[in-house]
């Protein structure tokens, strides 16, 4: 996912519109965006502007509502050494309440350095 392109095309605000926490910028998409057959609703961009000790796992994540079979996105995850997992409706995603989204099954696609380490 290229953040600049998503911003240029009007899917993402120029600045995080949900939160900025623990080196993560969290964006709620401004209009529907489909990725690998799924409806992406939140994107997180994890970055490190300066080193302050530990725990930054650079990369990105996307929360999506399942709208079709997960095979395509699972294949993408495997090819790109990412992880895919369900998110409970009762959980928070960097301060964003998942239950405030329309009812459905939500998952996170995570493509961060720690996912790379876990997939090897």
MDAnalysis code that builds the backbone (N, CA, C; Angstrom):
import MDAnalysis as mda
import numpy as np

u = mda.Universe.empty(360, n_residues=120, atom_resindex=np.repeat(np.arange(120), 3), trajectory=True)
u.add_TopologyAttr("name", ["N", "CA", "C"] * 120)
u.add_TopologyAttr("resid", np.arange(1, 121))
u.add_TopologyAttr("resname", ["UNK", "UNK", "UNK", "UNK", "UNK", "UNK", "UNK", "UNK", "UNK", "UNK", "UNK", "UNK", "UNK", "UNK", "UNK", "UNK", "UNK", "UNK", "UNK", "UNK", "UNK", "UNK", "UNK", "UNK", "UNK", "UNK", "UNK", "UNK", "UNK", "UNK", "UNK", "UNK", "UNK", "UNK", "UNK", "UNK", "UNK", "UNK", "UNK", "UNK", "UNK", "UNK", "UNK", "UNK", "UNK", "UNK", "UNK", "UNK", "UNK", "UNK", "UNK", "UNK", "UNK", "UNK", "UNK", "UNK", "UNK", "UNK", "UNK", "UNK", "UNK", "UNK", "UNK", "UNK", "UNK", "UNK", "UNK", "UNK", "UNK", "UNK", "UNK", "UNK", "UNK", "UNK", "UNK", "UNK", "UNK", "UNK", "UNK", "UNK", "UNK", "UNK", "UNK", "UNK", "UNK", "UNK", "UNK", "UNK", "UNK", "UNK", "UNK", "UNK", "UNK", "UNK", "UNK", "UNK", "UNK", "UNK", "UNK", "UNK", "UNK", "UNK", "UNK", "UNK", "UNK", "UNK", "UNK", "UNK", "UNK", "UNK", "UNK", "UNK", "UNK", "UNK", "UNK", "UNK", "UNK", "UNK", "UNK", "UNK"])
u.atoms.positions = np.array([
    [0.840, -1.180, 0.000],
    [0.000, 0.000, 0.000],
    [0.884, 1.242, 0.000],
    [0.668, 2.106, -0.944],
    [1.442, 3.338, -1.039],
    [0.632, 4.485, -0.448],
    [1.088, 5.007, 0.687],
    [0.339, 6.026, 1.397],
    [0.162, 7.301, 0.577],
    [1.218, 7.705, -0.137],
    [1.113, 8.942, -0.922],
    [0.034, 8.821, -1.992],
    [-0.035, 7.670, -2.656],
    [-1.043, 7.461, -3.696],
    [-2.441, 7.474, -3.078],
    [-2.616, 6.795, -1.937],
    [-3.920, 6.784, -1.271],
    [-4.336, 8.191, -0.849],
    [-3.363, 9.014, -0.445],
    [-3.668, 10.399, -0.067],
    [-4.035, 11.209, -1.311],
    [-3.261, 11.044, -2.377],
    [-3.530, 11.784, -3.616],
    [-4.911, 11.457, -4.175],
    [-5.317, 10.207, -4.061],
    [-6.601, 9.782, -4.626],
    [-7.773, 10.030, -3.675],
    [-7.487, 10.629, -2.513],
    [-8.556, 11.024, -1.608],
    [-9.075, 9.935, -0.681],
    [-8.360, 8.796, -0.574],
    [-8.785, 7.739, 0.347],
    [-8.376, 8.074, 1.779],
    [-7.219, 8.734, 1.930],
    [-6.693, 9.059, 3.251],
    [-6.545, 10.562, 3.419],
    [-6.765, 11.030, 4.639],
    [-6.489, 12.427, 4.977],
    [-4.967, 12.626, 4.969],
    [-4.521, 13.859, 4.822],
    [-3.082, 14.127, 4.832],
    [-2.458, 13.862, 6.189],
    [-3.251, 14.045, 7.250],
    [-2.765, 13.762, 8.603],
    [-3.640, 12.678, 9.205],
    [-3.125, 11.893, 10.161],
    [-3.922, 10.825, 10.774],
    [-5.232, 11.387, 11.326],
    [-6.360, 10.796, 10.942],
    [-7.649, 11.329, 11.386],
    [-8.251, 10.525, 12.533],
    [-7.566, 9.507, 13.016],
    [-8.035, 8.753, 14.182],
    [-7.102, 9.002, 15.360],
    [-5.847, 8.640, 15.222],
    [-4.929, 8.860, 16.336],
    [-3.492, 8.787, 15.864],
    [-2.648, 9.200, 16.775],
    [-1.211, 9.067, 16.552],
    [-0.683, 8.527, 17.864],
    [-0.364, 7.237, 17.896],
    [0.009, 6.609, 19.163],
    [1.085, 5.564, 18.953],
    [2.036, 5.517, 19.868],
    [3.070, 4.473, 19.843],
    [3.676, 4.313, 18.458],
    [4.099, 5.402, 17.860],
    [4.737, 5.402, 16.538],
    [3.784, 5.014, 15.408],
    [2.496, 4.991, 15.680],
    [1.519, 4.628, 14.650],
    [0.630, 5.802, 14.308],
    [0.486, 6.052, 13.011],
    [-0.518, 6.986, 12.526],
    [-1.700, 6.137, 12.086],
    [-2.893, 6.445, 12.622],
    [-4.077, 5.652, 12.295],
    [-5.031, 6.493, 11.458],
    [-5.403, 5.939, 10.324],
    [-6.304, 6.624, 9.400],
    [-7.580, 5.814, 9.228],
    [-8.717, 6.504, 9.210],
    [-9.970, 5.875, 8.794],
    [-10.168, 6.316, 7.357],
    [-10.424, 5.370, 6.470],
    [-10.560, 5.728, 5.072],
    [-11.748, 6.651, 4.841],
    [-11.555, 7.618, 3.957],
    [-12.582, 8.624, 3.696],
    [-13.622, 8.132, 2.690],
    [-13.267, 7.115, 1.923],
    [-14.216, 6.528, 0.973],
    [-13.854, 5.058, 0.810],
    [-14.791, 4.240, 0.314],
    [-14.537, 2.794, 0.227],
    [-13.293, 2.460, -0.590],
    [-12.518, 1.521, -0.066],
    [-11.301, 1.077, -0.751],
    [-11.242, -0.440, -0.667],
    [-11.149, -1.070, -1.823],
    [-11.096, -2.532, -1.848],
    [-9.661, -2.976, -2.114],
    [-9.205, -3.940, -1.324],
    [-7.860, -4.493, -1.478],
    [-7.969, -6.003, -1.406],
    [-7.563, -6.674, -2.436],
    [-7.609, -8.139, -2.493],
    [-9.015, -8.666, -2.174],
    [-10.026, -7.969, -2.656],
    [-11.402, -8.426, -2.477],
    [-12.027, -8.092, -1.133],
    [-11.304, -7.341, -0.285],
    [-11.826, -7.007, 1.040],
    [-12.017, -5.494, 1.165],
    [-12.906, -5.096, 2.060],
    [-13.219, -3.687, 2.251],
    [-12.352, -3.093, 3.373],
    [-11.319, -2.328, 2.999],
    [-10.398, -1.741, 3.980],
    [-11.061, -0.546, 4.659],
    [-11.020, -0.516, 5.998],
    [-11.651, 0.578, 6.739],
    [-10.658, 1.428, 7.538],
    [-9.572, 0.817, 8.015],
    [-8.557, 1.538, 8.795],
    [-7.177, 1.158, 8.289],
    [-6.275, 2.119, 8.323],
    [-4.891, 1.826, 7.950],
    [-3.989, 2.409, 9.019],
    [-2.977, 1.655, 9.406],
    [-1.990, 2.190, 10.346],
    [-0.629, 2.189, 9.673],
    [0.083, 3.256, 9.898],
    [1.426, 3.414, 9.354],
    [2.367, 3.491, 10.546],
    [3.168, 2.454, 10.725],
    [4.098, 2.428, 11.867],
    [5.467, 2.853, 11.370],
    [6.055, 3.806, 12.049],
    [7.281, 4.422, 11.564],
    [8.161, 4.774, 12.754],
    [9.392, 5.124, 12.460],
    [10.282, 5.593, 13.511],
    [10.970, 6.844, 13.005],
    [10.637, 7.982, 13.596],
    [11.288, 9.224, 13.195],
    [12.591, 9.403, 13.971],
    [12.610, 8.908, 15.204],
    [13.852, 8.928, 15.977],
    [13.832, 7.749, 16.941],
    [15.007, 7.238, 17.241],
    [15.086, 6.062, 18.110],
    [14.974, 6.493, 19.566],
    [14.003, 5.942, 20.286],
    [13.851, 6.293, 21.696],
    [13.871, 5.060, 22.599],
    [14.400, 3.966, 22.139],
    [14.519, 2.830, 23.046],
    [14.160, 1.496, 22.467],
    [12.887, 1.282, 22.158],
    [12.542, -0.059, 21.709],
    [11.220, -0.094, 20.976],
    [10.913, -1.233, 20.528],
    [9.543, -1.633, 20.221],
    [8.916, -1.087, 18.945],
    [9.627, -0.329, 18.158],
    [9.038, 0.103, 16.892],
    [9.191, -1.048, 15.913],
    [8.124, -1.340, 15.216],
    [8.157, -2.396, 14.213],
    [7.652, -1.760, 12.919],
    [8.571, -1.174, 12.174],
    [8.177, -0.375, 11.024],
    [7.388, -1.186, 10.001],
    [6.460, -0.512, 9.357],
    [5.619, -1.138, 8.351],
    [4.219, -0.570, 8.421],
    [3.248, -1.364, 8.020],
    [1.867, -0.874, 8.006],
    [0.899, -2.001, 8.313],
    [-0.315, -1.606, 8.622],
    [-1.380, -2.561, 8.874],
    [-2.668, -2.026, 8.280],
    [-3.584, -2.915, 7.998],
    [-4.885, -2.508, 7.472],
    [-5.957, -3.351, 8.135],
    [-6.993, -2.695, 8.623],
    [-8.152, -3.410, 9.156],
    [-9.175, -3.465, 8.036],
    [-9.676, -4.664, 7.778],
    [-10.666, -4.789, 6.713],
    [-11.874, -5.584, 7.171],
    [-13.000, -5.248, 6.559],
    [-14.228, -6.002, 6.773],
    [-14.242, -7.095, 5.722],
    [-14.451, -8.316, 6.164],
    [-14.465, -9.434, 5.222],
    [-15.677, -9.309, 4.299],
    [-15.404, -9.237, 2.993],
    [-16.487, -9.151, 2.026],
    [-16.452, -10.314, 1.040],
    [-15.375, -11.104, 1.099],
    [-15.279, -12.286, 0.247],
    [-14.317, -13.274, 0.910],
    [-14.101, -14.389, 0.246],
    [-13.179, -15.406, 0.730],
    [-11.808, -14.781, 1.023],
    [-11.137, -15.266, 2.063],
    [-9.852, -14.689, 2.474],
    [-8.653, -15.233, 1.684],
    [-8.889, -16.144, 0.744],
    [-7.756, -16.781, 0.044],
    [-6.782, -15.788, -0.593],
    [-7.312, -14.787, -1.308],
    [-6.442, -13.820, -1.986],
    [-5.576, -13.047, -1.006],
    [-6.188, -12.551, 0.049],
    [-5.442, -11.731, 1.007],
    [-4.471, -12.595, 1.810],
    [-4.844, -13.854, 2.064],
    [-3.918, -14.769, 2.751],
    [-2.718, -15.068, 1.863],
    [-2.957, -15.215, 0.563],
    [-1.853, -15.456, -0.383],
    [-0.935, -14.228, -0.435],
    [-1.538, -13.035, -0.481],
    [-0.757, -11.791, -0.464],
    [0.099, -11.746, 0.801],
    [-0.511, -12.070, 1.947],
    [0.201, -12.037, 3.230],
    [1.394, -12.988, 3.209],
    [1.156, -14.193, 2.704],
    [2.227, -15.186, 2.680],
    [3.365, -14.742, 1.760],
    [3.011, -14.247, 0.587],
    [4.009, -13.786, -0.390],
    [4.831, -12.632, 0.158],
    [4.188, -11.734, 0.907],
    [4.851, -10.526, 1.396],
    [5.280, -10.626, 2.855],
    [5.218, -11.839, 3.403],
    [5.615, -12.109, 4.781],
    [4.874, -11.203, 5.776],
    [3.564, -11.119, 5.582],
    [2.685, -10.375, 6.471],
    [1.879, -11.389, 7.280],
    [1.044, -10.890, 8.185],
    [0.158, -11.790, 8.916],
    [-1.283, -11.288, 8.775],
    [-2.232, -12.218, 8.865],
    [-3.656, -11.882, 8.825],
    [-4.304, -12.540, 10.029],
    [-5.111, -11.771, 10.749],
    [-5.796, -12.353, 11.902],
    [-7.066, -11.603, 12.223],
    [-8.015, -12.302, 12.856],
    [-9.291, -11.666, 13.203],
    [-9.135, -10.629, 14.313],
    [-10.022, -9.656, 14.303],
    [-10.073, -8.645, 15.359],
    [-11.440, -8.748, 16.018],
    [-11.445, -8.832, 17.332],
    [-12.709, -8.901, 18.069],
    [-13.425, -7.564, 17.991],
    [-14.752, -7.611, 17.917],
    [-15.529, -6.367, 17.841],
    [-15.432, -5.554, 19.129],
    [-15.032, -6.206, 20.227],
    [-14.923, -5.502, 21.508],
    [-13.566, -4.826, 21.684],
    [-12.629, -5.053, 20.756],
    [-11.281, -4.526, 20.964],
    [-11.118, -3.120, 20.386],
    [-10.042, -2.481, 20.817],
    [-9.656, -1.179, 20.296],
    [-8.489, -1.388, 19.350],
    [-8.441, -0.597, 18.299],
    [-7.321, -0.638, 17.367],
    [-6.616, 0.705, 17.491],
    [-5.577, 0.755, 18.307],
    [-4.864, 2.001, 18.582],
    [-5.837, 3.111, 18.981],
    [-6.776, 2.780, 19.839],
    [-7.714, 3.767, 20.349],
    [-9.017, 3.870, 19.559],
    [-9.088, 3.216, 18.413],
    [-10.329, 3.248, 17.630],
    [-11.190, 2.059, 18.031],
    [-12.444, 2.332, 18.397],
    [-13.325, 1.247, 18.833],
    [-13.897, 0.503, 17.627],
    [-13.522, -0.768, 17.492],
    [-13.966, -1.584, 16.363],
    [-15.491, -1.687, 16.338],
    [-16.120, -1.713, 17.516],
    [-17.584, -1.859, 17.543],
    [-18.312, -0.665, 16.920],
    [-17.602, 0.456, 16.690],
    [-18.254, 1.607, 16.055],
    [-18.369, 1.424, 14.536],
    [-17.743, 0.381, 14.007],
    [-17.845, 0.076, 12.573],
    [-19.121, -0.721, 12.313],
    [-19.600, -0.737, 11.053],
    [-20.774, -1.568, 10.738],
    [-20.517, -3.029, 11.117],
    [-21.574, -3.744, 11.498],
    [-21.426, -5.158, 11.900],
    [-20.774, -5.964, 10.783],
    [-19.934, -6.905, 11.191],
    [-19.261, -7.757, 10.211],
    [-18.076, -8.437, 10.846],
    [-17.357, -9.209, 10.049],
    [-16.139, -9.866, 10.511],
    [-14.949, -9.015, 10.074],
    [-14.152, -8.583, 11.065],
    [-13.005, -7.729, 10.780],
    [-11.694, -8.471, 11.042],
    [-10.711, -8.153, 10.213],
    [-9.385, -8.767, 10.298],
    [-8.344, -7.674, 10.159],
    [-7.134, -7.981, 10.646],
    [-6.018, -7.078, 10.374],
    [-5.014, -7.790, 9.489],
    [-4.592, -7.095, 8.454],
    [-3.449, -7.501, 7.646],
    [-2.303, -6.662, 8.175],
    [-1.261, -7.296, 8.692],
    [-0.142, -6.585, 9.289],
    [1.140, -6.900, 8.528],
    [1.778, -5.856, 8.022],
    [3.032, -6.015, 7.264],
    [4.106, -5.156, 7.911],
    [4.526, -5.602, 9.085],
    [5.537, -4.879, 9.855],
    [6.766, -5.769, 10.019],
    [7.854, -5.185, 10.501],
    [9.080, -5.951, 10.684],
    [8.864, -7.178, 11.550],
    [8.037, -7.067, 12.608],
    [7.822, -8.224, 13.493],
    [7.099, -9.361, 12.773],
    [6.257, -9.024, 11.772],
    [5.585, -10.072, 11.008],
    [6.593, -10.822, 10.146],
    [7.565, -10.080, 9.635],
    [8.630, -10.678, 8.822],
    [9.390, -11.702, 9.656],
    [9.684, -11.346, 10.914],
    [10.430, -12.246, 11.797],
    [9.591, -13.488, 12.126],
    [8.277, -13.307, 12.310],
    [7.419, -14.437, 12.681],
    [7.204, -15.415, 11.534],
    [7.301, -14.903, 10.296],
    [6.965, -15.781, 9.165],
    [8.163, -16.596, 8.694],
    [9.341, -16.354, 9.262],
    [10.527, -17.093, 8.801],
    [10.765, -18.341, 9.628],
])
